[in-house]
Amino acid sequence: MKQQTLPRELSWSSERLVRECCEGNQAAWSALIEKYKNLIFSIPIKFGLSRDDAADIFQAVCLDLLSDLPKLREPRALPKWLMQTSYHKCLRAKKQRMDLLDDSIDIEDRPEAASDEPPEEMLYQLQREQILRDAIASLPPRCNRLIGLLFFDEPPRPYQDVARQLKLATGSIGFIRGRCLKMLRQRLEKEGFR
C-alpha cells in the first residue's frame, strides 16, 4: 500500500463532492474517483472478468460519470448509480465475450439474459463494502494507514514492518490497532453496519 497523505476532500460527503465537481473543482473530482474507485473496480472482478476488462470498465464508468454527474438528481444515490452503471457495462462485456466465443451456440441454448438490475445480494454486498471503505477513510490518518498496512496489504506485513513504516515502537502496534479498530467499529455501528 503506497503511503500518502489523504486529501481533505476525501472526508467530504458525496453531496459536497458532487456539488464541487459540478462547479469544476479538480481536487473534488480526484477525491470522488479515489473514494469510489474500489467500488467501481470490484464489480467486474466479482463478475469474473479479467483485470484488463475491469480497468476498461472502470475507465468507461468514469467517462459516463464525467458526462452524467451534472444530471444526477440525488447525490446520495451516486454509489447505487455507480453500481448499476458498472453492472450494465459488465453485462455488455460478458455478452460480447459470449458472442465472440460461442457463435456456434443456438439462441435457445444460451443462458437467459440477466436482468437490468444488479441482483439484490450483490447490491447489498457492494453497499456494505463501500460503507466499510468510507468508514476506514474517515479515520484519523494514522489509523487509516495502520489498518491498510495490517489488513489490506498482500502479503500481510509483520508488526515490525508496520512499526517501521509508521515510525512507531513495535510494542505499541497492538495497542494502537485496538484503539483504531474500536473507532472503526463505532463508525460502522453509527452507519448501521452489523
C-alpha positions as CSV (number, residue, x, y, z in Angstrom):
1,M,0.0,0.0,0.0
2,K,1.5,3.3,-1.1
3,Q,1.8,5.7,1.8
4,Q,0.3,9.1,1.0
5,T,-1.4,12.0,2.8
6,L,-5.1,11.8,2.2
7,P,-6.7,14.9,0.7
8,R,-9.2,16.7,3.0
9,E,-11.7,16.3,0.2
10,L,-11.9,12.6,0.9
11,S,-13.8,13.3,4.1
12,W,-16.5,15.3,2.2
13,S,-19.9,13.8,1.8
14,S,-21.0,12.6,-1.6
15,E,-23.3,15.5,-1.8
16,R,-20.5,18.0,-1.4
17,L,-18.2,16.1,-3.7
18,V,-20.8,16.1,-6.5
19,R,-21.5,19.8,-6.0
20,E,-17.8,20.7,-6.0
21,C,-17.2,18.5,-9.1
22,C,-20.1,20.2,-11.0
23,E,-18.5,23.6,-10.1
24,G,-15.2,22.5,-11.7
25,N,-13.2,21.7,-8.6
26,Q,-10.4,19.3,-9.8
27,A,-9.5,18.3,-6.3
28,A,-13.1,17.2,-5.7
29,W,-13.1,15.2,-8.9
30,S,-9.9,13.4,-7.8
31,A,-11.4,12.7,-4.4
32,L,-14.6,11.4,-5.9
33,I,-12.7,8.9,-8.0
34,E,-10.5,8.0,-5.1
35,K,-13.5,7.4,-2.9
36,Y,-15.3,5.2,-5.3
37,K,-12.5,3.5,-7.4
38,N,-12.6,0.3,-5.4
39,L,-16.4,0.1,-5.6
40,I,-16.3,0.5,-9.4
41,F,-13.4,-1.8,-9.9
42,S,-14.8,-4.6,-7.6
43,I,-17.9,-5.2,-9.8
44,P,-16.1,-6.5,-12.9
45,I,-13.9,-8.6,-10.6
46,K,-17.0,-10.1,-8.9
47,F,-18.3,-10.9,-12.4
48,G,-15.1,-12.9,-13.1
49,L,-13.8,-10.5,-15.7
50,S,-10.0,-10.1,-16.1
51,R,-8.2,-7.2,-14.6
52,D,-7.8,-5.7,-18.1
53,D,-11.5,-5.8,-18.6
54,A,-12.1,-4.4,-15.1
55,A,-9.7,-1.5,-16.0
56,D,-11.6,-0.9,-19.3
57,I,-14.9,-0.9,-17.4
58,F,-13.5,1.4,-14.7
59,Q,-12.5,3.9,-17.4
60,A,-15.8,3.7,-19.2
61,V,-17.8,4.2,-15.9
62,C,-15.6,7.3,-15.1
63,L,-16.3,8.7,-18.5
64,D,-20.0,8.2,-18.0
65,L,-19.7,9.8,-14.6
66,L,-17.9,12.8,-16.0
67,S,-20.7,13.4,-18.6
68,D,-23.7,12.4,-16.4
69,L,-22.7,13.8,-13.0
70,P,-24.5,17.2,-13.6
71,K,-27.7,15.3,-14.4
72,L,-27.6,13.3,-11.1
73,R,-30.7,14.4,-9.2
74,E,-29.8,12.9,-5.8
75,P,-26.1,12.9,-4.9
76,R,-26.6,10.4,-2.1
77,A,-27.6,7.9,-4.9
78,L,-24.2,8.2,-6.5
79,P,-22.9,4.8,-5.1
80,K,-26.0,3.0,-6.5
81,W,-25.7,4.8,-9.8
82,L,-22.0,3.7,-10.0
83,M,-23.0,0.1,-9.1
84,Q,-25.7,-0.1,-11.8
85,T,-23.6,1.6,-14.4
86,S,-20.7,-0.8,-13.7
87,Y,-23.1,-3.8,-13.6
88,H,-24.6,-2.9,-17.1
89,K,-21.1,-2.5,-18.6
90,C,-20.1,-5.9,-17.1
91,L,-23.2,-7.5,-18.7
92,R,-22.3,-6.0,-22.0
93,A,-18.7,-7.2,-21.7
94,K,-19.9,-10.7,-20.8
95,K,-22.4,-10.7,-23.7
96,Q,-19.7,-9.6,-26.2
97,R,-17.3,-12.3,-24.9
98,M,-20.1,-14.9,-25.3
99,D,-20.9,-13.7,-28.8
100,L,-17.2,-13.9,-29.8
101,L,-16.6,-17.3,-28.3
102,D,-19.9,-19.0,-28.9
103,D,-21.1,-18.1,-32.3
104,S,-21.9,-21.7,-32.8
105,I,-24.4,-21.9,-29.9
106,D,-28.1,-21.6,-30.9
107,I,-30.0,-18.8,-29.3
108,E,-32.2,-21.3,-27.5
109,D,-29.2,-22.9,-25.9
110,R,-27.8,-19.7,-24.4
111,P,-28.3,-18.8,-20.8
112,E,-31.1,-16.4,-20.0
113,A,-30.1,-12.8,-20.1
114,A,-29.5,-11.2,-16.8
115,S,-31.9,-8.5,-15.6
116,D,-31.2,-4.8,-15.9
117,E,-30.8,-4.5,-12.2
118,P,-27.9,-5.9,-10.2
119,P,-29.0,-8.9,-8.0
120,E,-30.2,-7.8,-4.6
121,E,-27.5,-9.8,-2.9
122,M,-24.7,-8.2,-5.0
123,L,-26.1,-4.7,-4.3
124,Y,-26.2,-5.5,-0.6
125,Q,-22.6,-6.8,-0.5
126,L,-21.3,-3.8,-2.6
127,Q,-23.1,-1.3,-0.3
128,R,-21.5,-3.0,2.8
129,E,-18.1,-2.9,1.2
130,Q,-18.5,0.8,0.4
131,I,-19.6,1.6,3.9
132,L,-16.5,-0.1,5.2
133,R,-14.3,1.8,2.8
134,D,-15.9,5.1,3.8
135,A,-15.5,4.3,7.5
136,I,-11.9,3.5,7.1
137,A,-11.3,6.6,5.0
138,S,-12.9,8.7,7.8
139,L,-10.5,7.5,10.4
140,P,-7.6,9.7,11.5
141,P,-4.6,9.3,9.1
142,R,-2.5,7.1,11.4
143,C,-5.4,4.7,12.0
144,N,-6.3,4.7,8.3
145,R,-2.7,3.8,7.4
146,L,-2.3,1.3,10.2
147,I,-5.5,-0.6,9.1
148,G,-4.4,-0.5,5.5
149,L,-1.0,-1.9,6.3
150,L,-2.3,-4.6,8.7
151,F,-5.4,-5.8,6.9
152,F,-5.2,-4.9,3.2
153,D,-1.5,-5.3,2.2
154,E,-0.6,-8.5,0.4
155,P,1.2,-10.4,1.7
156,P,0.4,-9.5,5.3
157,R,3.1,-7.4,7.0
158,P,4.6,-8.3,10.3
159,Y,4.3,-5.8,13.1
160,Q,8.0,-4.8,12.8
161,D,7.5,-3.7,9.2
162,V,4.3,-1.8,10.1
163,A,6.0,-0.1,13.1
164,R,9.0,0.9,10.9
165,Q,6.7,2.3,8.2
166,L,4.6,4.3,10.7
167,K,7.7,5.3,12.8
168,L,6.2,3.7,15.9
169,A,7.6,1.3,18.5
170,T,6.8,-2.3,17.6
171,G,5.2,-2.9,21.0
172,S,2.7,-0.1,20.5
173,I,1.2,-1.5,17.3
174,G,-1.2,-3.9,19.1
175,F,-2.5,-1.2,21.4
176,I,-2.9,1.4,18.6
177,R,-4.6,-1.3,16.4
178,G,-7.1,-1.9,19.2
179,R,-7.9,1.8,19.5
180,C,-8.2,2.2,15.7
181,L,-10.5,-0.9,15.4
182,K,-12.7,0.4,18.2
183,M,-13.0,3.7,16.4
184,L,-13.8,1.9,13.2
185,R,-16.4,-0.3,14.9
186,Q,-18.1,2.8,16.4
187,R,-18.3,4.4,12.9
188,L,-19.7,1.3,11.4
189,E,-22.3,0.9,14.1
190,K,-23.3,4.5,13.5
191,E,-23.9,3.6,9.8
192,G,-26.0,0.6,10.9
193,F,-23.3,-1.9,9.8
194,R,-23.8,-5.2,11.6
